[in-house]
Amino acid sequence: MASTPDPAPSPTPMPSPADWRRLSAFGLPPGSVRALLALLVAATVCGTLALHPEREVPAYLRDLMFIILGHYFAVRGRSRGPGAPGSGESGVAVPPPLYLPRGTVRLLLVLGFVAVAVLLFRRGRLLPIEENPGAVTLLLVAGFLLGALVKAVASRFSAGGRPRWFRALEDAKATAALLAAAVLVVLAWDDASPFLPEGLSATVPRLGEHGPEHLAAALIGFYFGSR
C-alpha cells in the first residue's frame, strides 16, 4: 500500500510590525528620552558657562555633552529609511522624538550655545581665556558645530553628485585633522611625562594659560562634526 505523502508545512505567518508605543519608554516616540537628556545636560552646561565663565566646566559634564553632540549630529542626522531614525523596522513612519519637528533638538542645542557665546561676548567675559577658562568649552563646541554646518552645506551641493574638488577638500580636512592630532598627542604626553626641550615650550604660542592643544582639539572636533 503506497504511503501518503506528508502534508506540506503550512507557511509561517509573518509577524505583524511592532508597535513603537509598546517598545519605547513611556510610550513616547523613539529617542524622546535621549532628547530630554540632551536638553537637560546642554541646559546645565550653558547655564554653568553663563553664570560662571571664570570656572572650567566639570570634566564629566563636558565629556557627556560631547557624547550627546556626537549622537545628535551623526546618528540623528542620517537620512531616513528602514531601520533609521524616523522609521520603524518595517519602514512604518514613526513620529520624531517628543513629537517635535525633525531637527528641533539639534537646533535648540545650537541656539543654546550660540546664545551663551553672545551673552558672554556682550559682557566682555568671552576673552581673555585665562580669565574665563569656561570659554575653552565654547571653543571646542564651536569647532564641532562648524564642522556639522560644513557637512550640511556640502551635502546640499553634492545632492546631484559630488564634484571633483570634493576629494581634494576631504584630503585637506583629513590632513589638518591628523596634524592637529599629532600636535595634541605630543603635547599631552609631554604634559604627562615631559620630554620636549624646555626652550621649545617657551616659544609655542599660547592663549593665556591655554596652549595650542585646545585649538588642536577644536580642529579635531571640526573634522568629526563634518563627517
Order of alpha helices (4+ residues) and beta strands (2+ residues): alpha-alpha-alpha-alpha-alpha-alpha-alpha-alpha
